[in-house]
Amino acid sequence: MRYVNQLEYPHLPYPTKIKKADVPEEKKKTTVRSSGCGLCCACMTVDLLTDKSLDIEECVRISEECGANHGVGTDMSMLGPVIAEKFGLSYSKTNDLDEAIAHLRAGGAIISHVGIPKDATIGLFTKSGHYISLISTDGEEFCIIDPSWSAEKYKIPERLGRVNEDNYPYLYCDVNIVHSETKPGRTKYHLFARKRK
């Protein structure tokens, strides 16, 4: 599976927050490095589930065209269905952990939105909001692809020892920990699968 890391694209513009009148224009000049985690996950999902490829530049164009970049980062509820339709996949969403586990066990893939848990100052995967790819599970751990992985990311005290990086880029973390890191009030799991014939 092709790994796409957003940190490698500081040069690729990906304007976000463009419909927010209270945001200064300078703050809207974001890049894939700063705001493209959802795009990277979408590219990797296509690579995993189809025999086609979606490059990051094309994913930027699709997101802008469907308006998924109008808020902070990427609205996967807007981008997900468009990507699914374009590449012959099914798309749905859920906040239910058991449904997410069953989906992965059936051969699907998930783009999960994570944030900062209640009463925490930093999240396991992010300092604000972030998308990660969940690609498999044994029911106890998720196999995760993090599009903003760096050698230092999981070494800070708040994260140390909570994510297994031994098989990078494939990371492993307890399903309940990942579930607790998903952001309240947001869709937790965006489900993608090959369409049944």
Buried (B, 14 or more C-beta within 10 A) or exposed (E): BEBBBBBEBEEBEBBBBBEEEEBEEEEBEBBBBBBBBBBBBBBBBBBBBBEEEBEBEBBBEBBBEBBBBBBBBBBBBBBBBBBBEEBEBBBBBBEEBEBBBBBBEEEBBBBBBBBBBEEEEBBBBBEEBBBBBBBBBEEEBBBBBBBBBEEEBBEEEEBEEEBBBEEEBBBBBBBEBBBBBBBEEEBBBBBBBBEEE
